[in-house]
Amino acid sequence: MVIFSVFRFILFAIEAPNSDIPLATAEVLTAFAIGLQFDMVVICMLLALPLIVSTVGYLYAPLTTFARRFSFLWLGITMSITFVVSALDIPYFGQFFSRFSMAAFKWMDSPEFIFKMIINHPANWVLIIILIGIIALFIRLLRSIFKAENTSVGRQHFLAKVGFTLIAIALLAVGARGRLAAKSTLKSGSSYFCNNAFLNQLGLNPNFTLVKSYEQSTKDGNQKIDLMNPELALEITRKELGITSVDSTSPLARKRTYATPRHNYNVMIVLMESLSSYHAGPQNGKPTLTPFLDSLITQGAYFSNAHSAGIHTYNGIFSTLYSMPTLREQHPLKEIPIRKYRGIRDALAPYDYSSVFLVTHDAQFDNMEGFLRGNSFDDIISSEDYPPEVEQTIVGVPDDYMFKYSIPVLNELAEKQKPFLATYMTGSNHMPYHVPNYFSPRSNDISDQIIEYADYSMQEFITKAQKQAWYDSTLFVFVADHGIRKSGTYTLPLSTTHVPLLFFCPTLIDSPFVSSKMASQIDIFPSIMGLLRAPYTNTTLGVDLFRENRRYAYFYGEYKYGVKDSVDYMISSEVEWQKLYKYRTLSLDDYSKIDTAKHEDMDTYAKSQMQTFQYILDHNLQ
């Protein structure tokens, strides 16, 4: 328990300075006290098997030696594993503002990438050294405990042994429950005791959250979402989207036609790695780290209230290109067999568009290449295609090199006298950060420097693109795959999903504007088709931001979903709790029991649309 508390203190020391609100001493102490409860649950669970084996040796002397050896090995191995999880939890929390869970294992099919990402971050080496020291100390203390002989055990009466055994079992049972209340055992929600999102999670033990997330993921049907009645969800969603006709191929089908002729423009989508609106875009007159992107905003259509569908890159790629939301921890890019989706690539196919997807690193990561090729993309360009002499880090070639490399590729496509769809996935703004030596940043903090570099890369790209024959007939869309945690005001920080969204094409958008209407990544595809005035059938949950409105933005992150409009922000853990905040003032007061109508409306909106997508998947209706 002392060791678990040490890891909790390290997490506190790292994250406390990032808290948006002052940390009251009493609340900090309460969080640590709650942590002892969760630690006790983990420890007692691991002690259960050694208790059974040791009891046999306790009651039957010939098995005593075996029992001691087994218990030593069991505790030495399992407790060391819990310490490893506790160490991994610290950088994981820093990235996702959530304790360690099964979501961390989504990338285990790319172990080399994950290993390099860990060892190339200097701060992780400090954690590794601390971890090794803690495990060594624990094994040494454990050995000394098991070496101690209790000579009085053999002289105890059998009934006394039974009595002591029953006491031990009772104590362990109480400890494993985590609380004395008879109605229920300790749950993750038990750690939520105040309005501080960080302190509410500090008491959790990452081994506890890992096991609970595993239990959730293995329950029958839990890979699929079950938020509400599917038929009711579909009815609500169709009404929300204004669908009255019936289409046998998709319940969401609505034909889109345009009075004026179609624009035969190229489409270029730039998915910017981990770029939050808290770092880019209008900042109330304050200087930003992205001056070039900000300059483009004044020349295009910018949506200041746009949100990513999730908090992972695969969420951003899928939702941007196929206009469907994130469903819990489902990983759409890894579906086997590859499911066909009717996204922007298929919608542009009748107009003879060619397509290419470019990424800085290995396209096998997250199964990007397999999924995109299975969903009609003509070509994928990744780390294997770049010259071997080009410097590559864990996240591949620098962003500006990928953009530079793409120019001849796009020229070749343009020479075929037909339009093209090009999608970029940048990588430099992903830890561990590497700023190329030819770029001179203004900031001192490397996390700011890398954003400056990302902006520089986009400037270099547009500068080179302006010299190409296809530039004037190209629609550029800039959006982040997801944001990055800037603060911890709320349990699901808005900075992780609030992203810049810009449509840029001077010859197509002749009246630049900034819109505060709610927007989502899933609206990008329909909005592009609207700008192109290209007739198609929309079978997605996305809307055309230039002609339609979205009442709420909704998104998913680490076993929680959020729903937001211009005033309120609702967060739900699905089963344990829901909160409604007035986020504009960073209020921590829960309005869910006060403004119940608004709370229920927001919740129903998000649930119905997510459940509708699950219904479509289950019945293969898109």
N, C-alpha and C positions, 0 to 999 in steps of 0.2 A: 504493500500500500504506500510505503514511503517512496518507492521507485516510481509508481504511477503518479504520485504527487509531484515528483521532480519533473516528469515530462509535462504535467499540467502547468507547472510554474514556468517552464521554458516557453510553452505556448503563450502563456499570459504575458511574459516579458516581451515577446516579439510582437504580439497583436495589440496589447493595451494602448500603446501610443497611437494606433490607428483608429481608436474608438472615437465616434463623432460626439459623444456626450461624456461628461465627467464620470469617472468610476467611483462610486461611493464605497468607502472602506467596508461598511457592513455588508453591502451586496457582494463585494469581492470575496469576503470571508464566507458568505453563504454559498457562493458558487463552489468554492473549494470544499466546503462541508458536504454539499450535495455530491460532489465528485467522489468522496469517500464511500457513499452509498453505491454508486455505480462500480467503483473499483472492487468493493466487497462482493458484488454479484459475480463479477468476472472471476475473482479468486476462488469463491466458493464453488462455482461451477467446475473449475479445474481441479479442485480438491475432492470432488465427489468420487471419482474412480480410485484415487489413492486411499481414500477413507474406506472404501469397500475392501480393497485388497489388504490394507493394513489391519482392518478389523479381523480378517481371517487369520492373519499372522498373530494378532493379539490374543485371539481366543484359542488358537491351535499353534503351540510353540514351534513345532518342526518347520512351519512355513514363515517364521518370523524373518529370517535372512532374505528370503525371496521377496517378501513384502517390502522390506526396506529398500532393497536394490531397485525394484520396480518403481516404487514411489519416488526415489531419487531421480531416476532417469525420466520418468513422466513429468515431474515438476521442472526439472532442469530444461527439458526440451520445450514443453508447452509454455512455460513462463517466459522463456527466451523469445519465443515467437510473439507473445503479447508485447514484449518490449520493442521488437522490431516494428510491429504495427503502430505502437505509440510514437516511435520515431518518424515513421513514414507519414503519420497523421499531421505532423507539424507543417511541412511544406504543402501538403495536400489542402489543409485548412487555409493556408495563405493564398492558394490559388482559387479555391471554390467557396470559401466561407462556409464550409460544411465539414463535419467530422467524417472520418474514413468510412467507406462503405464499399459494396460490391461494384459500384460504378467505377472504382479505381482500376478494376481488372478488365475493362473494355479494351485496353490496348495490349493485353498480354500476348497477343499474336504477333506483336512487334517488340520482343524483349530487348533486342539490341538497341533500338531507338530509345526505349525507356531507360535502359542502363546508362547509356551515354548522356542522356538528359540529366540524370541524377548526379553522376560523377563529375560532370562539367560545371556544376554550380558550386562555387567555393563554400557557401554557407552550409551545404549538405555535408561537406567533409567534416565540419565541426560536429554536426549531429552524428555522423558515423563514428567518430572517435569517442564521443560521449556514450553512444550505444554500446560499443565494444567494451568500454570500461565498466558500464553498468552490468552487462551480462557476465563479465569476468568476476566482478565483485559478488554478484548474486550466486553464481555457481560455487564460489569459495565459501560463502556463508552457508549455503545449503549443505555443502559437504561437511562442514563443521557440525551442523545440526544433526545430520544422520550418523556421524561418527560417535556422538554422545550415547553411551549405553545407559539404559534405565534398568538397573538391576532389581528394582522393587516390583517390576511388572510380573515376573514369574511367581512371586509370593502372594499376589492378590487372589482373593477368592473369586471363583468363577462368576458368582452373582454380582460382585463388585465390578468385574470386567464388563458384564452385560449392562450394568447401570451407567458406567462411564461411556460405553458405546452409544447408548440411547441418547445421552446428553450431547455427545459429539454430533450425532445425526440431527438432533433437534436444532442445535446451533447452526449447523451447516445449512439446514433447510431454511431457517430464518434469514441467514445471510444471502442465500441464493435468491430469495424473493426480493430482497432489497428494502423491504418495508414491513411493518407489523400489521398493517391493515389487512383484514381477511378477504376483502372483496377482490382485489387485484394485485398483481406483482408490480415491480418498478418498471415504468415505461419511459421511452425517450422524452415524452411530454412532461415527465416529472421534473425535468431540469429547467423548465420554463417558469421562473418565479418572479421576474421583473420585466421592465421595458427595455432593457439593454440586450440587443440581439447577440452580442459577443458573450456576455456573461451567462446568458441562457444556454449557450452551447458549451461553455467552458467546463461545466460539471460532468458532461458526458464522457464516458470512457470509449475510445475509438474501437476497442475490441467488442464492446457491447453493440455499438452502432453497426459494426461490420456483420456480426452474427444476425442482428435483427434485419438488416437489409437482405441478407442471404435467405432468411426465413420468408421474407416477403416475396423474394424473387422466385422461390420454389413452390409457393402455394399454387394450387390448381387455378389456372386461368389468370394468374397474376402477371404473366408476361403481357397479357392483354389488359387494357384498362376496363374497369367496371364501375364507372362513376354514376351512371343513371340508366334507366330503361332505354335501350338502343332505339326502339321505335319512337318513343317520345322525344329523344334527342334529335332524331332525324326530322321530326315534325317541327320542332322549335327552330332548328337550323335552316330548314327550307323557308320558313316564314321570315326569318331574319334576313335571308338572302333574296327574298322576293320571288321565290320560285313557285310557280303555279302549275306549269306544264309537267307532264310525265314523260320521262325518257327511259327506255328499257335498259340502256347501257349504263346509266349513272343517275342516281337520285339528285345529284347536284348539277346536272347539265343545264346550262343556259347559253343559247346561241348569241354570239356577239357580232353584229354587223355595223358598218359605218357608212354614213351618207357620202363622205368625200373619198377620193381615191386613196389607195394604200401607198405608204412610203416604203420604198425598197431600200431601207437603211440597214447597215450592219449593226449588230448589237454586241456590245462589249461589257461584260459584268466583271467588276473587280471586287472580289471578296477579300477584305483587309483583315488580317489576323489580329484578333484581340484589341480592336480599337473602339473604345467607349466614347460616347458623346461628351463625357466628362473631360476628355482630352482633345476633342476636335469639334469644330463647328462654332457657331456663335456663343460667346461666353460673357454676355452682358458687358462688352467693352474691354474685357480683360484679355491680355495676350494669350494665345494658345500655342501648342506645340506643332500645329499643322497650318502654317500660314498659306501654303499653296492650296491645300484642300479648301480652306476658308475662302480664298479668292475665287475658286470655281463655284462655291455656293452662291456667290453674288451674281453668277451668270447662268444658273440653272434652276431646277425645281428641287427645293430642299425640304424634307419632312423632319421637323425637329423633335417629333414625338414618336419616332420609329423604334421598334424593339425586335431583337432577334427572337427566334422561336425557342431557343434553348441556350445552353451555356457551353456547348462543345462544337468543334469545327464540323463534325458530321451533321449536327443539327442545322448549322448554317448553310452548308452545301445543299442538303436535301430540301429544306424549306424554301430556299431562294429559287432553286431550279424547278421544284415540283409543287410548290404552293400548298403544302400540307404541314400541319403542326407537329410538335414533338409530343410523343406519347410515352410518358414515364421514362424508363431507362431503355426503351426499345432502340435498337440501332439499325435503322432502315438500310444503310449501305452494306450491312453484312448479311442481309437476308439470303438464304440459300433454299431453293434456287432463286436467282435474281428475279424479282417481281418487276413487271413493266408498269411504269407510271406515265400518265399523260401530262407531261410538263412542257416547258417552253421549247425544248428541242423538238418534240413531236408536233407542237403547234406551228412551228416555223417550217417543218419539213415540206408541206404542200407548196411552199414558196421557194423551194429549191435552195435552202440555206445549207452551207457546209458548217461543220462545228469542230471546235477544238477546245480542250481543257488543259490549262497549264498550271503546274504546281512546282514549288521550289525544290521539294524533296521527293522521297520515294512514293510513287503513286499507289503502291500496294498498302501503304499505311491507311487504316480505316477502310480498306477494300475500295478505295476511291475508283481505281481503274476498272476493276471488275464490275462494279455497280454502274458506272457511267457508260462503259462500253455495252453493257447489257441493256442500257436505256438509251441507245441510239447515238451516243457521241461518236463522231468519226475518228478522232485522234486524241491521244493523251500524251502530253509532253511532261516529262519529269526528270529527276536527277540522272537517270540513265542516258538521257539524250544530250545532256550538256557536256562540253569538252572536258576531258579528265584534268586538264591543267587549271581549270577554274576552281578557285578555293570554295570548298563546301564545308559547312558546319553540320551539326546534327539536324538542323532544319533546312539543310540544302544550300543552294546557291543564294547569294544576296538577292533581295527583291529587284533591285535595279538591273541586275544581270538578266533575270528572267524576262523582264519587260523588254530589255534590249534584244534578247535572243528571239523574242516573238515577232519583232517587226518584219524580218524577212519571211517568216512563216505566214503572216497576215498578207504581205505583198503577194506571195505565191497564191494564196486563196483568192485574193482580189483579181488576179490575172485570169481566173477562170470565168470572169464576167458574171458572177453570181454572188449574192450577199453571204456574209458569214456570221456565225455566233461564236464569240470567243469568251471564255470564262477563265479568270485568273484566281488562284488561291495563293496569296502571299504567305510568307513564313517568318520573316525576320523578327517581327514583334511577338516572338514566342521564346520563353526561357529554354535554355540559357541564352541570354542576349549576346550578340556579337555585332559590334559596329565596325564596318569596314574602315581600314586605315586611311582611305582616300576621302572619307567624309569627315567634316569638322563640325561637331555639334556645338550648340551654345550652352546647353545645360551641363550640370555636373553629375547629376544622377543618371546612371546608365539606363534605367527604366524610362526616363524622359528622353534620353539621347536616341534610343531606338525608335521612338515615335517620331522624332525629328527626322531620322533617317528614312523611315517609311514614307513620310511626306515628301522628302527629297526624291525618293524613288518614283513616286507618282508624278512629280514635276518633270523629271527626266523623261518619263514615258510619254507624257502629253506633249512635251517639247519635240520629241522625235516623231510622234504621231502626226503633229501638225504639218510636217514636211511630206507626208504621204498623200497620195492621190485619193485615198479612201476616207480621209479624215472628216471632210465636210458632210459626208453621208454616213456618219457613224454615231449611234446613240451610246453614250457611256453611262454606266450605272455603278456608283461607288457605294458599297455597303460593307459593314463589318460582319464576319462570321458570328461573332458574339462580342460582348464587352469584356471588361476586366475589372476585378474588384478594386474600387477606389476607397470605399468606406464600409462600415458595418452597422449602419443605422438600423437596417431591417434584416431579418433572418435570410431573406432572398434579396440581396442588395440590387438596387435598380441599375447600378453601374455595370453589372454583369450582363445586362440585356439591353440597356438603352444605347442604341448605336446610331451613327450618322447614316443617312440615306439620301443620296443625291442622284438626280437624273440630269445629265449634262449633254447638251447638243445645241450649240448656238443657232444652227439652221433649222432646228425643229422646235425648240423652246425659245421663242422670241420675246417672251415676257417673263423674266426670272421672278421667282417668288419664294418666300419661306412660309410653309404651312405648319400650323400647330395641331392639325387633325391627327387622330390616332392612326398609326400605321404599323405594319408588321412585315417581316421578310416574306411571308406568304402572299403579300400583295404585290410583290415586284413583278412576277410573271404576267398577271393580268394587266398591270399598269403599262408594261412594255408593249403588250399587244395593242392596248388602247392608243398609245402614242404612235405606233406604226400604222394604226387603223387597219389592222390585218384581221379579217373575219375569222373566227374560230369558235369552238365550243368549250366553254369553261366548265370543267368538271371538278374544280378544286374549291377550297374554302377561302381562297384569296379574292379580293375585290380590286377594281380599278380605282386607284387613289385619285385620278384626275376626273372621275365621273361619279364615284360612289363614296360613301362614308363608312367607316368602321367605328362602332360605338365604343368598343374596348379593345385594347391590345392584351393578349394573354401569352404566357410563356411558361416553360418548365425548367426546373433546375434542382437536382439532387433531392428527389423525393418530395418536392414541393412545387406547387404551381402558383403563379401570380397573375392577377388581373388588374388592369390599370386604365383610368381615363385621365382627364385633365385635372381632376380634384382628388380622387380617391385611389387607394392602392390596397387590394385585398391579397392576402397570402394564405394559402391553405396547405396543410400537411396531409390532406386527403382524409385521414381517419382520426387524427388526434386533436387538432385545433384549427381554428380559422381566426384571422385578425383583419380588421379594416382600419386603415390609417388615412389621415389627411396629410399626404406626403409633401405637399408644397411647402409646409412649414416645418417639415421633419418631425411632425407630431408623433409621439409614442403612445398616445391614448388610443385604446381600442374602441371603435365605433360600431362594431358588428352587432352589438346588442342594443344600440341606440338607433342607428339608421338601418333597421332590419330589411326594409324594402330594397334599398340600394345594395346591401350586402347580398341578398338572395338573387337579385337581378344579375349582378356581376358573376356570381358563382354559377348560376344556371347558364349564362352566356358561354362561359369557358367550358364547363362540363359538357354541354350539349354539342359544341363543335368538336371537342376532342373525342367524345363518344361516337359522333357521326363518322369521323375518320376511321375509328376502330371498326365500326359497322361496315364501312366500305371495304376495308381490308378483309374482314371475315367473309364477305360475300363476293369479293373480287369484282366490285362494281364500278371502279373508276374507268 
